[in-house]
């Protein structure tokens, strides 16, 4: 009878020792995770976009207005109602404050591409591309996506899908580079 109690006592001690070790290990992991989360909350680190620095002219031909000139690239899809709204608003901005060099990269959609081209070709230069090319090379995942390029056709900023922010980003870049000839062609929209 004494052997049974002695064996049960040893098993209990071993169990609680393992349990305590696992608990301490889990507590250590939780503290490490808490430190990492606090670090992320305190820092404003945003991972860089994979498209930054990429030369857009390697993938798509640029219109004459964008050769050796900064400009905006707008990735759009024919079936995207949000894209149409943003492009209409962008056209209104250009009409009000001045035209800027813009290229639309349009997702190829057999059924709707023709209507999109008829509607917007008079106002923009439009290149047609596949989603794989846009996504794999530039990381485009949503439409519309606005990108700002510099004089060498390198992507210098990936902007939120807002036409006013994109227009002002172009104006700010022109002001930074002191391109007064371009600055005379447009008015500031803040």
C-alpha positions as CSV (number, residue, x, y, z in Angstrom):
1,X,0.0,0.0,0.0
2,X,2.8,2.4,0.8
3,X,4.4,1.7,-2.6
4,X,1.2,2.9,-4.3
5,X,1.2,6.2,-2.5
6,X,4.9,6.7,-3.0
7,X,4.5,6.0,-6.8
8,X,1.5,8.4,-7.0
9,X,3.6,11.1,-5.2
10,X,6.4,10.7,-7.7
11,X,4.0,10.9,-10.7
12,X,2.4,14.0,-9.3
13,X,5.8,15.7,-8.7
14,X,6.9,14.8,-12.3
15,X,3.6,16.1,-13.7
16,X,3.7,19.4,-11.9
17,X,7.4,19.9,-12.8
18,X,6.6,19.4,-16.5
19,X,3.5,21.6,-16.2
20,X,5.5,24.3,-14.5
21,X,8.2,24.2,-17.2
22,X,5.6,24.4,-20.0
23,X,3.9,27.3,-18.2
24,X,7.2,29.2,-17.8
25,X,8.0,28.6,-21.5
26,X,4.6,29.8,-22.5
27,X,4.9,32.9,-20.3
28,X,8.2,33.7,-21.9
29,X,6.8,33.4,-25.4
30,X,3.8,35.6,-24.4
31,X,6.2,38.3,-23.1
32,X,8.3,38.2,-26.2
33,X,5.1,38.5,-28.4
34,X,3.9,41.4,-26.2
35,X,7.3,43.2,-26.7
36,X,7.1,42.7,-30.5
37,X,3.5,44.0,-30.6
38,X,4.5,47.1,-28.5
39,X,7.4,47.7,-30.8
40,X,5.2,47.6,-33.9
41,X,2.6,49.9,-32.3
42,X,5.3,52.4,-31.3
43,X,7.1,52.5,-34.6
44,X,5.6,53.8,-37.8
45,X,7.4,51.2,-39.9
46,X,5.6,50.4,-43.1
47,X,7.2,47.8,-45.3
48,X,8.3,49.2,-48.6
49,X,6.1,48.5,-51.6
50,X,7.7,46.0,-54.1
51,X,7.1,48.4,-57.0
52,X,9.2,51.3,-55.6
53,X,12.2,51.9,-57.8
54,X,11.0,49.8,-60.7
55,X,11.3,51.3,-64.1
56,X,7.8,51.3,-65.6
57,X,9.1,51.7,-69.1
58,X,10.5,48.2,-68.9
59,X,6.9,46.8,-68.8
60,X,4.8,49.4,-70.7
61,X,5.6,51.9,-73.4
62,X,5.3,55.5,-72.1
63,X,3.4,58.2,-73.9
64,X,5.4,61.1,-75.4
65,X,4.3,63.4,-72.6
66,X,5.9,61.1,-70.0
67,X,9.3,60.6,-71.6
68,X,11.9,62.4,-69.4
69,X,9.0,63.8,-67.4
70,X,7.4,62.7,-64.1
71,X,3.8,61.5,-64.2
72,X,1.1,59.3,-62.8
73,X,0.3,55.7,-63.7
74,X,-3.2,54.6,-62.9
75,X,-4.0,50.9,-62.8
76,X,-7.6,50.3,-63.6
77,X,-10.1,47.6,-64.6
78,X,-13.0,48.1,-67.0
79,X,-15.6,46.4,-64.7
80,X,-14.5,48.4,-61.6
81,X,-17.2,51.1,-60.8
82,X,-14.9,52.7,-58.3
83,X,-12.3,53.1,-61.0
84,X,-14.7,54.9,-63.3
85,X,-15.7,57.3,-60.4
86,X,-12.0,58.1,-59.6
87,X,-11.2,58.6,-63.3
88,X,-14.1,61.0,-63.8
89,X,-13.0,62.9,-60.7
90,X,-9.5,63.0,-61.9
91,X,-10.6,64.4,-65.2
92,X,-12.5,67.1,-63.3
93,X,-9.3,67.9,-61.4
94,X,-7.3,68.2,-64.7
95,X,-10.0,70.4,-66.2
96,X,-10.0,72.7,-63.2
97,X,-6.3,72.8,-62.3
98,X,-4.3,71.7,-65.4
99,X,-3.5,68.5,-67.2
100,X,-0.7,66.3,-66.0
101,X,1.1,63.4,-67.7
102,X,-0.9,60.3,-67.0
103,X,-0.9,56.7,-68.3
104,X,-3.6,54.2,-67.6
105,X,-2.7,50.6,-67.4
106,X,-6.0,48.7,-68.1
107,X,-6.7,45.2,-67.1
108,X,-7.6,43.2,-70.2
109,X,-11.2,42.2,-70.1
110,X,-12.5,40.9,-73.4
111,X,-16.1,42.0,-72.9
112,X,-15.6,45.5,-71.4
113,X,-12.3,46.8,-72.6
114,X,-13.7,48.3,-75.8
115,X,-16.3,50.4,-74.0
116,X,-13.6,51.6,-71.5
117,X,-11.3,52.6,-74.4
118,X,-14.1,54.5,-76.2
119,X,-15.0,56.4,-73.0
120,X,-11.4,57.3,-71.8
121,X,-9.1,57.1,-74.8
122,X,-9.8,60.7,-75.8
123,X,-8.5,61.9,-72.4
124,X,-5.7,59.4,-71.4
125,X,-3.1,57.2,-73.0
126,X,-4.2,53.7,-72.2
127,X,-2.1,50.5,-72.3
128,X,-3.7,47.1,-71.9
129,X,-2.1,44.4,-69.6
130,X,-2.9,41.2,-67.8
131,X,-3.4,40.9,-64.1
132,X,-0.4,38.5,-63.9
133,X,1.9,41.1,-65.3
134,X,0.5,43.9,-63.1
135,X,0.6,41.7,-60.0
136,X,3.8,39.7,-60.4
137,X,6.0,42.6,-61.6
138,X,4.5,45.5,-59.6
139,X,2.4,44.0,-56.8
140,X,-0.8,45.6,-57.9
141,X,-3.6,44.0,-56.0
142,X,-6.5,46.5,-56.1
143,X,-8.0,48.9,-58.6
144,X,-7.5,51.7,-59.0
145,X,-3.9,52.0,-58.0
146,X,-2.1,55.2,-58.4
147,X,1.7,55.3,-58.8
148,X,4.0,58.4,-59.2
149,X,7.0,58.1,-61.5
150,X,10.0,60.3,-61.8
151,X,11.8,61.6,-64.9
152,X,13.6,58.3,-65.4
153,X,10.3,56.4,-65.3
154,X,11.1,54.9,-61.9
155,X,8.2,54.4,-59.5
156,X,8.8,56.7,-56.5
157,X,5.5,56.4,-54.7
158,X,2.5,54.1,-54.5
159,X,-0.5,56.3,-53.6
160,X,-3.8,55.6,-52.0
161,X,-6.7,55.2,-54.4
162,X,-7.7,58.9,-54.2
163,X,-7.4,61.2,-57.2
164,X,-6.9,64.3,-55.1
165,X,-4.0,62.8,-53.2
166,X,-2.5,61.5,-56.5
167,X,-2.8,64.9,-58.2
168,X,-1.3,66.7,-55.2
169,X,1.6,64.1,-55.0
170,X,2.5,65.0,-58.5
171,X,2.3,68.7,-57.8
172,X,4.4,68.3,-54.6
173,X,7.0,66.3,-56.6
174,X,7.2,69.0,-59.2
175,X,7.7,71.6,-56.5
176,X,10.4,69.5,-54.8
177,X,12.4,69.1,-58.1
178,X,11.9,72.8,-58.9
179,X,10.6,72.0,-62.3
180,X,9.1,75.5,-62.8
181,X,8.1,74.9,-66.4
182,X,5.8,72.1,-65.3
183,X,4.6,74.0,-62.3
184,X,3.4,76.9,-64.5
185,X,1.1,74.4,-66.4
186,X,-0.8,73.4,-63.2
187,X,-2.3,75.0,-60.1
188,X,-2.0,73.7,-56.6
189,X,-5.1,71.9,-55.3
190,X,-4.7,71.5,-51.5
